[in-house]
Amino acid sequence: MKATRHLRGAEKVQYLRDLIEWVNVELDRSDANTVIHHMEFLEGAKTRFSAGAYALRCGGVGASCTQAGTPLLKAWVRAANRSIDRLNQQIKGL
């Protein structure tokens, strides 16, 4: 995958689906911190720690969690799925 900016509609939905699938496959192969570092390098993801919470932003989707690693990635996947649902509703005109 390649970091892409300003995707809209169906293109963004597909990008997020591909990224979610990639995250899930990579989590089976390596530890969560390695996956996060790869997201930062390959996709331009940003991570930070503030006010007792870790935050991950990638592909226009942000998530936070009080734990780093796998819980943070799972929070990001849930947020990305919600974003896909919202985008699909916009595409359908609901």
Contacts in CASP RR format, 6 or more apart in sequence:
PFRMAT RR
TARGET T0000
AUTHOR 0000-0000-0000
METHOD contacts of the structure
MODEL  1
MKATRHLRGAEKVQYLRDLIEWVNVELDRSDANTVIHHMEFLEGAKTRFS
AGAYALRCGGVGASCTQAGTPLLKAWVRAANRSIDRLNQQIKGL
1 15 0 8 1.000
1 18 0 8 1.000
1 19 0 8 1.000
1 22 0 8 1.000
1 42 0 8 1.000
1 43 0 8 1.000
2 42 0 8 1.000
3 42 0 8 1.000
3 43 0 8 1.000
3 44 0 8 1.000
4 15 0 8 1.000
7 15 0 8 1.000
9 87 0 8 1.000
9 90 0 8 1.000
9 91 0 8 1.000
10 91 0 8 1.000
12 87 0 8 1.000
13 84 0 8 1.000
13 87 0 8 1.000
13 88 0 8 1.000
13 91 0 8 1.000
15 59 0 8 1.000
16 59 0 8 1.000
16 61 0 8 1.000
16 80 0 8 1.000
16 83 0 8 1.000
16 84 0 8 1.000
16 87 0 8 1.000
17 84 0 8 1.000
19 43 0 8 1.000
19 58 0 8 1.000
19 59 0 8 1.000
19 80 0 8 1.000
20 77 0 8 1.000
20 80 0 8 1.000
20 81 0 8 1.000
23 35 0 8 1.000
23 39 0 8 1.000
23 73 0 8 1.000
23 76 0 8 1.000
23 77 0 8 1.000
24 77 0 8 1.000
26 34 0 8 1.000
26 35 0 8 1.000
26 38 0 8 1.000
27 35 0 8 1.000
27 70 0 8 1.000
27 73 0 8 1.000
31 69 0 8 1.000
32 68 0 8 1.000
32 69 0 8 1.000
32 70 0 8 1.000
32 72 0 8 1.000
32 73 0 8 1.000
33 68 0 8 1.000
33 69 0 8 1.000
35 73 0 8 1.000
36 45 0 8 1.000
36 47 0 8 1.000
36 56 0 8 1.000
36 68 0 8 1.000
36 69 0 8 1.000
36 72 0 8 1.000
36 73 0 8 1.000
39 45 0 8 1.000
39 56 0 8 1.000
39 58 0 8 1.000
40 46 0 8 1.000
40 47 0 8 1.000
43 58 0 8 1.000
43 59 0 8 1.000
44 58 0 8 1.000
45 56 0 8 1.000
45 57 0 8 1.000
45 58 0 8 1.000
45 59 0 8 1.000
46 55 0 8 1.000
46 56 0 8 1.000
46 57 0 8 1.000
46 58 0 8 1.000
47 54 0 8 1.000
47 55 0 8 1.000
47 56 0 8 1.000
47 57 0 8 1.000
47 72 0 8 1.000
48 54 0 8 1.000
48 55 0 8 1.000
49 55 0 8 1.000
49 68 0 8 1.000
52 66 0 8 1.000
53 64 0 8 1.000
53 65 0 8 1.000
53 66 0 8 1.000
54 64 0 8 1.000
54 65 0 8 1.000
54 66 0 8 1.000
54 67 0 8 1.000
54 68 0 8 1.000
54 69 0 8 1.000
54 72 0 8 1.000
55 62 0 8 1.000
55 63 0 8 1.000
55 64 0 8 1.000
56 62 0 8 1.000
56 63 0 8 1.000
56 64 0 8 1.000
56 72 0 8 1.000
56 73 0 8 1.000
56 75 0 8 1.000
56 76 0 8 1.000
57 63 0 8 1.000
58 76 0 8 1.000
60 83 0 8 1.000
61 76 0 8 1.000
61 79 0 8 1.000
61 80 0 8 1.000
61 83 0 8 1.000
62 76 0 8 1.000
62 79 0 8 1.000
63 72 0 8 1.000
63 75 0 8 1.000
63 76 0 8 1.000
63 78 0 8 1.000
63 79 0 8 1.000
64 72 0 8 1.000
64 75 0 8 1.000
65 71 0 8 1.000
65 72 0 8 1.000
65 74 0 8 1.000
65 75 0 8 1.000
END
